[in-house]
C-alpha cells in the first residue's frame, strides 16, 4: 500500500494531513505541482513526517501530478494498492483496513478495481444500482484505493483534462474494462468544502427551517475546465455508458443553474462556460489559454 498526495500552494494543513495519513499508510509521496510561491519550508516539514516529496518544475495539473507520484511509488515500493489524496483530505476511523476488507471479501475480487468511501464529510455518496456489493456512482479520486494492476490494464489519469473530471474520466475507463468501484460501507473521508457562499435570493439568505443555505463556489476558470471536460467526457462515453452520462449531466446542469442564478461573478462564470463549450467542441485540451485565464481572473 502506498499513498500519493497532490499539493499546490500548500499551507501547514498539508503537514498535519500527511502526518495523519502516515498513521494509516507507511509509504507516502507528496507531489508539489509547481507551486508559484516558495513552499520549501512546508515541504521540508512534510519530509520530516517520513513522507517523500516530489517537486514538479511547473504547474502540470492534478492528473500529471498524481500520475508522477503513482509511477514513482510503484518504482520504489511495488504496492498492490495505491491511494490518491488531495492536500485537504483526511481519513477517519479504520479507513484503509475497512476498504481492503471490502476488496478481500468480494464475491468477485478479480473485478474490484477501486474502493471508495461511502461518505464524504458524513454525506452519503450516490451509488450505482442496488447490488449486494454497491458501486459508487462517480468516486472522487481523493480517498479512493486503486489496484495497481488496473493501471496496467486501463492506463493512468488523462493529463489532457488537467483538472476537473479527471477522476470521472478514469472511473468511466475502469468500468469499460470490466472493473468495479465498490463502496466501503461506513467509511468516511473528511474533505474541505472549499469556498461556500451564502445562497441569496433578492438579498434574502435562503434557508430550510433554521439552516441557512450556501452555494459551493468555483472560480470562473474552474467553470471553464468543468464545462470543457464534462463535454468531452459526454462525447467519449455517451454511447457506451448513456445512463451514467445522463445522470452526471443532470447533476452538472443543476450546479450551473445555481451558479448562474445565485452565485457571484455570474458574467465571468458565463464567459468561462461558453469558452469551455467552444474548446470542448473543437477538442482543445490541456491547460487553459493564459489570455483567457487572465480574463477570468
One Martini backbone bead per residue (centre of mass of N, CA, C, O) as a GRO file, in nm:
protein
  297
    1UNK     BB    1   0.096   0.036   0.023
    2UNK     BB    2   0.024   0.363  -0.123
    3UNK     BB    3   0.055   0.724  -0.119
    4UNK     BB    4  -0.088   1.013  -0.303
    5UNK     BB    5  -0.017   1.366  -0.292
    6UNK     BB    6  -0.160   1.659  -0.386
    7UNK     BB    7   0.006   1.984  -0.446
    8UNK     BB    8  -0.088   2.348  -0.400
    9UNK     BB    9  -0.007   2.587  -0.218
   10UNK     BB   10   0.057   2.498   0.064
   11UNK     BB   11  -0.011   2.444   0.395
   12UNK     BB   12   0.004   2.330   0.717
   13UNK     BB   13  -0.222   2.124   0.667
   14UNK     BB   14  -0.052   1.920   0.511
   15UNK     BB   15   0.123   1.821   0.744
   16UNK     BB   16  -0.112   1.713   0.915
   17UNK     BB   17  -0.229   1.516   0.698
   18UNK     BB   18   0.026   1.345   0.660
   19UNK     BB   19   0.059   1.254   0.950
   20UNK     BB   20  -0.213   1.107   0.948
   21UNK     BB   21  -0.159   0.918   0.704
   22UNK     BB   22   0.092   0.764   0.836
   23UNK     BB   23  -0.104   0.592   1.025
   24UNK     BB   24  -0.207   0.417   0.761
   25UNK     BB   25   0.057   0.476   0.573
   26UNK     BB   26   0.384   0.423   0.511
   27UNK     BB   27   0.372   0.515   0.203
   28UNK     BB   28   0.458   0.855   0.098
   29UNK     BB   29   0.366   1.092  -0.164
   30UNK     BB   30   0.447   1.430  -0.245
   31UNK     BB   31   0.311   1.651  -0.497
   32UNK     BB   32   0.440   1.936  -0.636
   33UNK     BB   33   0.257   2.154  -0.868
   34UNK     BB   34   0.420   2.419  -0.915
   35UNK     BB   35   0.442   2.630  -0.708
   36UNK     BB   36   0.458   2.986  -0.718
   37UNK     BB   37   0.563   2.963  -0.433
   38UNK     BB   38   0.742   2.935  -0.145
   39UNK     BB   39   0.730   2.583   0.000
   40UNK     BB   40   0.988   2.456   0.137
   41UNK     BB   41   0.912   2.449   0.439
   42UNK     BB   42   0.665   2.265   0.417
   43UNK     BB   43   0.811   2.030   0.267
   44UNK     BB   44   1.009   1.975   0.495
   45UNK     BB   45   0.790   1.897   0.702
   46UNK     BB   46   0.688   1.659   0.540
   47UNK     BB   47   0.957   1.497   0.545
   48UNK     BB   48   0.957   1.476   0.863
   49UNK     BB   49   0.721   1.251   0.858
   50UNK     BB   50   0.839   1.041   0.609
   51UNK     BB   51   0.787   1.166   0.351
   52UNK     BB   52   0.785   1.212   0.017
   53UNK     BB   53   0.916   1.448  -0.233
   54UNK     BB   54   0.775   1.586  -0.536
   55UNK     BB   55   0.899   1.818  -0.779
   56UNK     BB   56   0.756   2.025  -1.002
   57UNK     BB   57   0.855   2.277  -1.228
   58UNK     BB   58   0.541   2.287  -1.306
   59UNK     BB   59   0.217   2.340  -1.386
   60UNK     BB   60   0.035   2.025  -1.481
   61UNK     BB   61  -0.171   1.910  -1.299
   62UNK     BB   62  -0.332   1.660  -1.129
   63UNK     BB   63  -0.282   1.425  -1.320
   64UNK     BB   64   0.028   1.452  -1.346
   65UNK     BB   65   0.092   1.444  -1.046
   66UNK     BB   66  -0.029   1.165  -0.981
   67UNK     BB   67   0.125   1.004  -1.190
   68UNK     BB   68   0.407   1.062  -1.083
   69UNK     BB   69   0.355   0.938  -0.802
   70UNK     BB   70   0.264   0.652  -0.886
   71UNK     BB   71   0.521   0.575  -1.042
   72UNK     BB   72   0.719   0.613  -0.808
   73UNK     BB   73   0.585   0.416  -0.609
   74UNK     BB   74   0.625   0.164  -0.790
   75UNK     BB   75   0.934   0.177  -0.801
   76UNK     BB   76   0.987   0.164  -0.484
   77UNK     BB   77   0.731  -0.062  -0.372
   78UNK     BB   78   0.525  -0.235  -0.526
   79UNK     BB   79   0.221  -0.197  -0.498
   80UNK     BB   80  -0.112  -0.312  -0.494
   81UNK     BB   81  -0.191  -0.031  -0.367
   82UNK     BB   82  -0.350   0.291  -0.415
   83UNK     BB   83  -0.363   0.629  -0.281
   84UNK     BB   84  -0.544   0.919  -0.340
   85UNK     BB   85  -0.481   1.273  -0.248
   86UNK     BB   86  -0.566   1.553  -0.110
   87UNK     BB   87  -0.447   1.817   0.088
   88UNK     BB   88  -0.763   1.835   0.235
   89UNK     BB   89  -0.747   1.534   0.334
   90UNK     BB   90  -0.901   1.281   0.566
   91UNK     BB   91  -0.905   1.024   0.767
   92UNK     BB   92  -1.129   0.781   0.924
   93UNK     BB   93  -1.092   0.549   1.122
   94UNK     BB   94  -1.067   0.223   0.948
   95UNK     BB   95  -1.023   0.287   0.644
   96UNK     BB   96  -0.819   0.091   0.506
   97UNK     BB   97  -0.907  -0.183   0.624
   98UNK     BB   98  -1.200  -0.166   0.527
   99UNK     BB   99  -1.139  -0.147   0.221
  100UNK     BB  100  -0.977  -0.414   0.195
  101UNK     BB  101  -1.211  -0.598   0.293
  102UNK     BB  102  -1.396  -0.545   0.056
  103UNK     BB  103  -1.208  -0.677  -0.154
  104UNK     BB  104  -1.162  -0.958  -0.014
  105UNK     BB  105  -1.493  -1.022   0.025
  106UNK     BB  106  -1.557  -1.051  -0.253
  107UNK     BB  107  -1.718  -1.248  -0.495
  108UNK     BB  108  -1.526  -1.062  -0.718
  109UNK     BB  109  -1.209  -0.964  -0.682
  110UNK     BB  110  -1.107  -0.935  -0.989
  111UNK     BB  111  -1.322  -0.671  -1.032
  112UNK     BB  112  -1.165  -0.494  -0.829
  113UNK     BB  113  -1.039  -0.161  -0.876
  114UNK     BB  114  -1.211   0.004  -0.659
  115UNK     BB  115  -1.217   0.195  -0.342
  116UNK     BB  116  -1.473   0.384  -0.180
  117UNK     BB  117  -1.629   0.602  -0.005
  118UNK     BB  118  -1.952   0.644   0.133
  119UNK     BB  119  -1.836   0.914   0.270
  120UNK     BB  120  -1.858   1.279   0.282
  121UNK     BB  121  -1.882   1.442   0.550
  122UNK     BB  122  -2.131   1.239   0.617
  123UNK     BB  123  -2.209   1.207   0.311
  124UNK     BB  124  -2.375   1.030   0.095
  125UNK     BB  125  -2.302   0.854  -0.182
  126UNK     BB  126  -2.368   0.780  -0.485
  127UNK     BB  127  -2.513   0.502  -0.654
  128UNK     BB  128  -2.495   0.192  -0.835
  129UNK     BB  129  -2.749   0.064  -0.770
  130UNK     BB  130  -2.858  -0.251  -0.557
  131UNK     BB  131  -2.636  -0.422  -0.478
  132UNK     BB  132  -2.462  -0.611  -0.253
  133UNK     BB  133  -2.216  -0.453  -0.411
  134UNK     BB  134  -2.178  -0.144  -0.407
  135UNK     BB  135  -2.143   0.130  -0.627
  136UNK     BB  136  -1.993   0.412  -0.708
  137UNK     BB  137  -2.082   0.644  -0.925
  138UNK     BB  138  -1.836   0.897  -0.874
  139UNK     BB  139  -1.544   0.882  -0.764
  140UNK     BB  140  -1.326   1.043  -0.594
  141UNK     BB  141  -0.990   1.035  -0.581
  142UNK     BB  142  -1.007   1.109  -0.298
  143UNK     BB  143  -0.968   0.809  -0.111
  144UNK     BB  144  -0.901   0.611  -0.340
  145UNK     BB  145  -0.858   0.284  -0.425
  146UNK     BB  146  -0.595   0.140  -0.635
  147UNK     BB  147  -0.529  -0.103  -0.844
  148UNK     BB  148  -0.237  -0.149  -1.014
  149UNK     BB  149  -0.334  -0.350  -1.237
  150UNK     BB  150  -0.533  -0.147  -1.365
  151UNK     BB  151  -0.323   0.046  -1.487
  152UNK     BB  152  -0.220  -0.169  -1.694
  153UNK     BB  153  -0.502  -0.179  -1.846
  154UNK     BB  154  -0.607   0.155  -1.858
  155UNK     BB  155  -0.424   0.346  -1.725
  156UNK     BB  156  -0.393   0.661  -1.656
  157UNK     BB  157  -0.443   0.969  -1.621
  158UNK     BB  158  -0.578   1.235  -1.801
  159UNK     BB  159  -0.377   1.513  -1.878
  160UNK     BB  160  -0.570   1.685  -2.066
  161UNK     BB  161  -0.770   1.772  -1.828
  162UNK     BB  162  -0.587   1.853  -1.572
  163UNK     BB  163  -0.873   1.950  -1.442
  164UNK     BB  164  -1.140   1.812  -1.389
  165UNK     BB  165  -1.280   1.497  -1.448
  166UNK     BB  166  -1.048   1.297  -1.404
  167UNK     BB  167  -1.196   1.080  -1.237
  168UNK     BB  168  -1.436   1.027  -1.427
  169UNK     BB  169  -1.275   0.920  -1.668
  170UNK     BB  170  -1.145   0.686  -1.514
  171UNK     BB  171  -1.402   0.544  -1.422
  172UNK     BB  172  -1.508   0.483  -1.708
  173UNK     BB  173  -1.263   0.309  -1.793
  174UNK     BB  174  -1.287   0.096  -1.575
  175UNK     BB  175  -1.569  -0.008  -1.656
  176UNK     BB  176  -1.497  -0.086  -1.953
  177UNK     BB  177  -1.290  -0.314  -1.832
  178UNK     BB  178  -1.474  -0.460  -1.584
  179UNK     BB  179  -1.468  -0.280  -1.337
  180UNK     BB  180  -1.504  -0.189  -0.990
  181UNK     BB  181  -1.651   0.064  -0.752
  182UNK     BB  182  -1.649   0.019  -0.434
  183UNK     BB  183  -1.811   0.047  -0.135
  184UNK     BB  184  -1.718   0.155   0.189
  185UNK     BB  185  -1.878   0.076   0.449
  186UNK     BB  186  -1.870   0.368   0.661
  187UNK     BB  187  -1.676   0.533   0.513
  188UNK     BB  188  -1.489   0.846   0.588
  189UNK     BB  189  -1.421   1.160   0.430
  190UNK     BB  190  -1.231   1.431   0.505
  191UNK     BB  191  -1.333   1.741   0.339
  192UNK     BB  192  -1.301   2.019   0.185
  193UNK     BB  193  -1.551   2.267   0.075
  194UNK     BB  194  -1.441   2.536   0.049
  195UNK     BB  195  -1.613   2.801  -0.109
  196UNK     BB  196  -1.880   2.919   0.071
  197UNK     BB  197  -2.184   3.075  -0.025
  198UNK     BB  198  -2.446   3.254   0.005
  199UNK     BB  199  -2.792   3.197  -0.056
  200UNK     BB  200  -2.935   3.451  -0.255
  201UNK     BB  201  -3.268   3.618  -0.277
  202UNK     BB  202  -3.300   3.933  -0.305
  203UNK     BB  203  -3.114   3.934  -0.024
  204UNK     BB  204  -3.211   3.658   0.072
  205UNK     BB  205  -3.136   3.407   0.298
  206UNK     BB  206  -3.162   3.102   0.237
  207UNK     BB  207  -3.383   2.845   0.393
  208UNK     BB  208  -3.416   2.552   0.615
  209UNK     BB  209  -3.549   2.670   0.850
  210UNK     BB  210  -3.253   2.734   1.034
  211UNK     BB  211  -3.101   2.670   0.770
  212UNK     BB  212  -2.850   2.802   0.592
  213UNK     BB  213  -2.771   2.849   0.263
  214UNK     BB  214  -2.525   2.731   0.021
  215UNK     BB  215  -2.263   2.792  -0.221
  216UNK     BB  216  -2.048   2.622  -0.417
  217UNK     BB  217  -1.751   2.772  -0.510
  218UNK     BB  218  -1.635   2.852  -0.839
  219UNK     BB  219  -1.422   2.961  -1.037
  220UNK     BB  220  -1.421   3.058  -1.363
  221UNK     BB  221  -1.183   2.867  -1.452
  222UNK     BB  222  -1.326   2.610  -1.345
  223UNK     BB  223  -1.574   2.627  -1.528
  224UNK     BB  224  -1.421   2.575  -1.781
  225UNK     BB  225  -1.322   2.287  -1.713
  226UNK     BB  226  -1.592   2.158  -1.644
  227UNK     BB  227  -1.723   2.205  -1.921
  228UNK     BB  228  -1.518   2.085  -2.117
  229UNK     BB  229  -1.480   1.800  -1.978
  230UNK     BB  230  -1.779   1.717  -1.980
  231UNK     BB  231  -1.811   1.718  -2.285
  232UNK     BB  232  -1.593   1.507  -2.349
  233UNK     BB  233  -1.710   1.285  -2.174
  234UNK     BB  234  -1.978   1.262  -2.324
  235UNK     BB  235  -1.858   1.189  -2.602
  236UNK     BB  236  -1.707   0.923  -2.514
  237UNK     BB  237  -1.971   0.779  -2.320
  238UNK     BB  238  -2.269   0.792  -2.433
  239UNK     BB  239  -2.288   0.504  -2.572
  240UNK     BB  240  -2.165   0.310  -2.337
  241UNK     BB  241  -2.283   0.525  -2.080
  242UNK     BB  242  -2.574   0.676  -2.072
  243UNK     BB  243  -2.681   0.681  -1.776
  244UNK     BB  244  -2.432   0.808  -1.646
  245UNK     BB  245  -2.423   1.065  -1.818
  246UNK     BB  246  -2.709   1.174  -1.757
  247UNK     BB  247  -2.674   1.195  -1.451
  248UNK     BB  248  -2.428   1.382  -1.457
  249UNK     BB  249  -2.552   1.611  -1.626
  250UNK     BB  250  -2.776   1.684  -1.429
  251UNK     BB  251  -2.585   1.770  -1.197
  252UNK     BB  252  -2.438   1.995  -1.357
  253UNK     BB  253  -2.689   2.170  -1.426
  254UNK     BB  254  -2.757   2.240  -1.139
  255UNK     BB  255  -2.496   2.393  -1.077
  256UNK     BB  256  -2.525   2.606  -1.302
  257UNK     BB  257  -2.792   2.728  -1.216
  258UNK     BB  258  -2.696   2.833  -0.941
  259UNK     BB  259  -2.455   2.997  -1.045
  260UNK     BB  260  -2.617   3.195  -1.250
  261UNK     BB  261  -2.839   3.294  -1.036
  262UNK     BB  262  -2.670   3.316  -0.732
  263UNK     BB  263  -2.393   3.379  -0.797
  264UNK     BB  264  -2.103   3.511  -0.833
  265UNK     BB  265  -1.966   3.616  -1.122
  266UNK     BB  266  -2.162   3.554  -1.368
  267UNK     BB  267  -2.021   3.661  -1.620
  268UNK     BB  268  -1.756   3.493  -1.594
  269UNK     BB  269  -1.894   3.221  -1.584
  270UNK     BB  270  -2.015   3.240  -1.868
  271UNK     BB  271  -1.751   3.264  -2.017
  272UNK     BB  272  -1.630   2.997  -1.922
  273UNK     BB  273  -1.858   2.822  -2.037
  274UNK     BB  274  -1.836   2.903  -2.341
  275UNK     BB  275  -1.534   2.828  -2.377
  276UNK     BB  276  -1.568   2.536  -2.289
  277UNK     BB  277  -1.753   2.454  -2.519
  278UNK     BB  278  -1.570   2.527  -2.751
  279UNK     BB  279  -1.323   2.344  -2.669
  280UNK     BB  280  -1.486   2.083  -2.666
  281UNK     BB  281  -1.568   2.083  -2.966
  282UNK     BB  282  -1.243   2.112  -3.064
  283UNK     BB  283  -1.050   1.966  -2.861
  284UNK     BB  284  -0.924   2.170  -2.644
  285UNK     BB  285  -0.668   2.099  -2.436
  286UNK     BB  286  -0.546   2.139  -2.130
  287UNK     BB  287  -0.435   2.429  -2.060
  288UNK     BB  288  -0.533   2.725  -2.021
  289UNK     BB  289  -0.542   3.008  -2.167
  290UNK     BB  290  -0.382   3.280  -2.047
  291UNK     BB  291  -0.582   3.499  -2.153
  292UNK     BB  292  -0.835   3.371  -2.030
  293UNK     BB  293  -0.741   3.356  -1.739
  294UNK     BB  294  -0.714   3.664  -1.708
  295UNK     BB  295  -1.013   3.731  -1.775
  296UNK     BB  296  -1.117   3.539  -1.520
  297UNK     BB  297  -0.971   3.674  -1.262
   0.00000   0.00000   0.00000
